[in-house]
Amino acid sequence: MSEKLNNKVVWITGASSGIGEALAYAFSAEGAKLILSSRREDELERVRNACRNAELVKILPLDLLDVPSLEQKTAEAIACFGQIDIMVHNGGISQRSLVIETDIAVHRKVMELDYFSYIAITKALLPHFEERKDGHFVVMSSVMGKIGTPMRSAYAAAKHALHGYFDCLRAEVSPMNIKVTLLTPGYIQTNVSKNAIAKDGNPLGTLSQNIASGLPADEAAQQILKAVTKGSYESYIGKFGGEKIALWLNRFLPSVIIKKAPGLSPK
Ligand SMILES: NC(=O)c1ccc[n+]([C@@H]2O[C@H](COP(=O)([O-])OP(=O)(O)OC[C@H]3O[C@@H](n4cnc5c(N)ncnc54)[C@H](OP(=O)(O)O)[C@@H]3O)[C@@H](O)[C@H]2O)c1
């Protein structure tokens, strides 16, 4: 058990499945108190019941697309245990469609869910962190927050926006002992591609091969806990493979990635 996480209060959005669910189990095993959020209350209950310290887990259902409600939801989250130490912004949706065919409503929906909802919660929570001179924002970006590949324009734009916003926030609040960790996962085994929306806003409904052969979510959660306890500014999460190489190529040889980035097929 990590001394750094024992008794900490951790609020996780997108906790009903995938990476968020795996993070709930991993933080609970470390003795953290949890607040679990997403839309599906029954799934949150299932996750709570499977946590090692289920008696230290509260459920707070919310819809991240209802951005005006998030200030009140943040007040309710703080009231659960009287404080929040770590905010894990994780809930989100991906997208699969070419730029030319994608309805602008798809761009707005992905931006609202993957970017503006995080901003709304952050602004509502920041006074609490500043008052306590303590707090940690953990932000689920993606390899797509650092590079762009075909079929991901709305998703990559929202994830890139997170880096701009949270890098600025870190520069403002680090003197107040408030930390920001941006996570850039590669392929992790979850339903993310099934739930991704297509050009018309409907779910894709298929599990991509890259996701199916990605890092298991429980292993991703262990990598994330390491990044959180170290207070990393930014951390790649995933296998040592094509996505990690793509990050390196994008930084140092960007022309290569357009043609050959390994493992980054358009579909
Ligand atoms: N899996 C990967 O390969 C991968 C790679 C890079 C980044 N990521 C990021 O990791 C995060 C988690 O995704 P995942 O892979 O674990 O996929 P997932 O299994 O589809 O999980 C998505 C989570 O977001 C929640 N969510 C979706 N829409 C919501 C809404 N309107 N309001 C509240 N919660 C909502 C879902 O819960 P409800 O349906 O109950 O609301 C679910 O818990 C996302 O930000 C994703 O972009 C994933």
The ligand as an SDF file (V2000), in Angstrom:
LIG
                    3D

 48 52  0  0  0  0  0  0  0  0999 V2000
   -8.8550    2.8540  -24.2420 N   0  0  0  0  0  0  0  0  0  0  0  0
   -7.9090    3.5230  -24.8750 C   0  0  0  0  0  0  0  0  0  0  0  0
   -7.1720    2.9640  -25.7170 O   0  0  0  0  0  0  0  0  0  0  0  0
   -7.6810    4.9770  -24.5570 C   0  0  0  0  0  0  0  0  0  0  0  0
   -6.5230    5.5840  -25.0710 C   0  0  0  0  0  0  0  0  0  0  0  0
   -6.2870    6.9210  -24.7890 C   0  0  0  0  0  0  0  0  0  0  0  0
   -7.1800    7.6390  -23.9890 C   0  0  0  0  0  0  0  0  0  0  0  0
   -8.2940    7.0310  -23.5120 N   0  0  0  0  0  0  0  0  0  0  0  0
   -9.2140    7.8310  -22.6880 C   0  0  0  0  0  0  0  0  0  0  0  0
   -9.5290    7.1400  -21.5020 O   0  0  0  0  0  0  0  0  0  0  0  0
  -10.7680    7.6460  -21.0000 C   0  0  0  0  0  0  0  0  0  0  0  0
  -11.6400    6.4660  -20.5730 C   0  0  0  0  0  0  0  0  0  0  0  0
  -12.0010    5.7100  -21.7270 O   0  0  0  0  0  0  0  0  0  0  0  0
  -12.0340    4.1160  -21.7500 P   0  0  0  0  0  0  0  0  0  0  0  0
  -11.0030    3.6730  -22.6900 O   0  0  0  0  0  0  0  0  0  0  0  0
  -12.0350    3.5720  -20.3850 O   0  0  0  0  0  0  0  0  0  0  0  0
  -13.4370    3.8790  -22.4870 O   0  0  0  0  0  0  0  0  0  0  0  0
  -14.8840    3.4650  -21.9590 P   0  0  0  0  0  0  0  0  0  0  0  0
  -14.8450    2.1140  -21.3700 O   0  0  0  0  0  0  0  0  0  0  0  0
  -15.7970    3.7250  -23.1040 O   0  0  0  0  0  0  0  0  0  0  0  0
  -15.1720    4.4790  -20.7740 O   0  0  0  0  0  0  0  0  0  0  0  0
  -15.7240    5.7510  -20.9640 C   0  0  0  0  0  0  0  0  0  0  0  0
  -16.2720    6.2440  -19.6380 C   0  0  0  0  0  0  0  0  0  0  0  0
  -16.7800    7.5760  -19.8250 O   0  0  0  0  0  0  0  0  0  0  0  0
  -18.0940    7.6520  -19.2880 C   0  0  0  0  0  0  0  0  0  0  0  0
  -18.8900    8.6190  -20.0390 N   0  0  0  0  0  0  0  0  0  0  0  0
  -19.1400    8.6420  -21.3850 C   0  0  0  0  0  0  0  0  0  0  0  0
  -19.9820    9.6340  -21.6850 N   0  0  0  0  0  0  0  0  0  0  0  0
  -20.2750   10.2580  -20.5030 C   0  0  0  0  0  0  0  0  0  0  0  0
  -21.1170   11.3400  -20.1570 C   0  0  0  0  0  0  0  0  0  0  0  0
  -21.8290   12.0180  -21.0680 N   0  0  0  0  0  0  0  0  0  0  0  0
  -21.1900   11.7180  -18.8690 N   0  0  0  0  0  0  0  0  0  0  0  0
  -20.4840   11.0540  -17.9140 C   0  0  0  0  0  0  0  0  0  0  0  0
  -19.6630   10.0220  -18.1820 N   0  0  0  0  0  0  0  0  0  0  0  0
  -19.5810    9.6270  -19.4650 C   0  0  0  0  0  0  0  0  0  0  0  0
  -18.6660    6.2480  -19.4200 C   0  0  0  0  0  0  0  0  0  0  0  0
  -19.6670    6.0020  -18.4310 O   0  0  0  0  0  0  0  0  0  0  0  0
  -21.2520    6.0430  -18.6380 P   0  0  0  0  0  0  0  0  0  0  0  0
  -21.5510    5.3970  -19.9520 O   0  0  0  0  0  0  0  0  0  0  0  0
  -21.7520    5.2690  -17.4490 O   0  0  0  0  0  0  0  0  0  0  0  0
  -21.6350    7.4900  -18.5810 O   0  0  0  0  0  0  0  0  0  0  0  0
  -17.4410    5.4020  -19.1260 C   0  0  0  0  0  0  0  0  0  0  0  0
  -17.3000    5.2030  -17.7360 O   0  0  0  0  0  0  0  0  0  0  0  0
  -11.3640    8.5210  -22.0980 C   0  0  0  0  0  0  0  0  0  0  0  0
  -11.1280    9.8840  -21.7870 O   0  0  0  0  0  0  0  0  0  0  0  0
  -10.5660    8.1280  -23.3290 C   0  0  0  0  0  0  0  0  0  0  0  0
  -10.4780    9.1710  -24.2710 O   0  0  0  0  0  0  0  0  0  0  0  0
   -8.5720    5.7200  -23.7740 C   0  0  0  0  0  0  0  0  0  0  0  0
  1  2  1  0
  2  3  2  0
  2  4  1  0
  4  5  1  0
  4 48  2  0
  5  6  2  0
  6  7  1  0
  7  8  2  0
  8  9  1  0
  8 48  1  0
  9 10  1  0
  9 46  1  0
 10 11  1  0
 11 12  1  0
 11 44  1  0
 12 13  1  0
 13 14  1  0
 14 15  2  0
 14 16  1  0
 14 17  1  0
 17 18  1  0
 18 19  2  0
 18 20  1  0
 18 21  1  0
 21 22  1  0
 22 23  1  0
 23 24  1  0
 23 42  1  0
 24 25  1  0
 25 26  1  0
 25 36  1  0
 26 27  1  0
 26 35  1  0
 27 28  2  0
 28 29  1  0
 29 30  1  0
 29 35  2  0
 30 31  1  0
 30 32  2  0
 32 33  1  0
 33 34  2  0
 34 35  1  0
 36 37  1  0
 36 42  1  0
 37 38  1  0
 38 39  2  0
 38 40  1  0
 38 41  1  0
 42 43  1  0
 44 45  1  0
 44 46  1  0
 46 47  1  0
M  CHG  2   8   1  16  -1
M  END
$$$$
